[in-house]
Amino acid sequence: MLLAHQPDFKLFGISFFNEDLYALLFRMCINLAVLVILIRFMYYTKARRKDYLFTYFLIGMITFFLCFGLKKLDIDTGMGLGLFAIFGILRYRTEGIEIKEMTYLFLVIGLSVINALASNKISLAEMALMNGCLILLTAGLEYLWLLKHETRKIIVYDRIDLIQPEKYEEMMADIQKRTGLKINRVEIGKIDFLRDVAQIMIFYDGDIQSFGTGAGPSDSE
């Protein structure tokens, strides 16, 4: 005896259940596992930045759900506008993002887009290869080749008597003593003779040293 076809219950024209839910759950688990490896066990162990840890996970999952939802609409224009909006958020920030953090952000978004848009034409092996390749490459750059991440920060310096070229080494020693950082080099910025202060940009290895947030804006190279 054949079972009767179960009716598709709807509320305001929206279905309660769709078989794509299984595909969503499967891809979401893959994407979440990739994000955990990339963000928690690779980025956070090096940077120890909880603010970016929070941001990366949410942006990764939001990107995944947005792309998965737009894919179901099967509208090329809508997909293009959606992706444009996703990458457009990189411009809306209240403070400068260091290059390394920006790279991780782009990596999180890119992998989430790949995991969400993979279709029947892309096998699971191909999707695993793309995710695995990027994770292994990132791990190699972070842990195997030990690339240094040079950070720069602007400080307000009150010893303008030391900003002369012939007193460069003395100024370096004074800044290192007062900040507790091993400074690679410094650059002189604006000089205010009325207040006897100068803006100095210091460069140091950010992966192995930490610095407080009270010294002014920062960036990296």
C-alpha positions, -999 to 999 in steps of 0.1 A, spaced: 0 0 0 15 33 -11 18 60 15 -1 92 7 21 122 -1 25 143 29 11 178 24 35 207 24 24 228 53 29 265 47 25 297 68 20 329 48 33 311 18 65 299 35 71 262 38 77 247 73 103 221 60 125 217 29 149 189 21 176 215 16 177 217 54 199 185 54 224 201 30 224 233 51 232 213 83 260 193 66 277 223 50 273 244 81 291 217 102 319 217 76 322 254 76 321 257 114 348 230 117 370 249 93 364 282 111 373 266 145 406 252 131 415 284 114 404 310 140 406 293 174 436 269 169 456 290 144 449 327 147 440 329 184 470 309 196 493 335 179 474 368 183 454 363 215 429 389 203 394 380 217 378 409 198 388 394 165 379 359 176 343 371 182 342 390 149 357 363 127 332 336 139 302 358 134 313 372 100 321 337 88 287 323 98 268 353 85 286 351 52 278 313 49 241 318 57 238 348 33 254 330 4 235 298 10 202 317 11 211 337 -21 221 305 -39 186 291 -34 171 321 -52 192 312 -82 194 349 -92 228 360 -106 221 396 -100 211 390 -64 242 368 -58 264 395 -72 249 422 -51 251 400 -20 288 393 -25 294 430 -32 277 438 1 297 412 20 331 424 8 319 460 12 319 456 50 357 458 49 354 495 43 330 502 72 352 501 103 358 524 132 395 518 135 424 505 114 427 468 110 462 454 108 472 436 76 474 402 92 439 405 107 426 418 74 440 387 57 424 364 82 391 382 77 393 378 39 402 341 44 372 336 67 349 352 42 363 334 13 361 299 28 325 306 40 316 316 5 332 284 -9 314 261 15 281 278 10 281 280 -29 295 245 -36 270 228 -59 265 193 -74 292 202 -99 318 204 -71 325 171 -53 331 168 -16 367 159 -24 372 192 -42 356 212 -15 378 194 11 409 201 -10 402 238 -12 396 241 25 425 219 34 449 237 11 442 271 26 444 258 62 477 240 55 491 270 38 481 293 66 495 268 92 528 266 73 531 304 72 522 308 109 542 279 125 567 264 101 583 294 83 580 316 115 573 347 95 576 378 117 547 402 119 560 437 123 536 460 140 537 498 140 522 522 166 522 559 170 533 573 204 535 608 217 571 614 228 581 642 252 619 641 247 622 663 216 658 670 225 665 634 213 649 636 179 680 648 163 698 624 138 730 623 159 710 612 190 690 584 172 705 556 192 700 574 225 663 580 215 659 543 206 673 532 240 650 557 258 619 545 240 627 508 245 633 514 282 600 533 286 578 509 266 595 477 274 596 467 237 624 457 215 621 484 188 632 476 153 632 512 141 614 545 146 601 573 123 596 609 134 562 624 126 547 658 136 567 679 161 549 704 184 574 728 198 547 747 218 541 716 239 575 701 235 562 668 221 565 648 189 546 620 173 569 590 167 560 558 149 577 528 164 581 494 146 583 462 166 576 425 162 539 421 171 538 383 172 562 380 202 555 413 220 524 430 234 517 466 239 489 485 256 461 504 237 467 537 254 495 549 232 474 559 201 464 544 168 482 514 154 488 497 121 510 470 107 532 462 77 
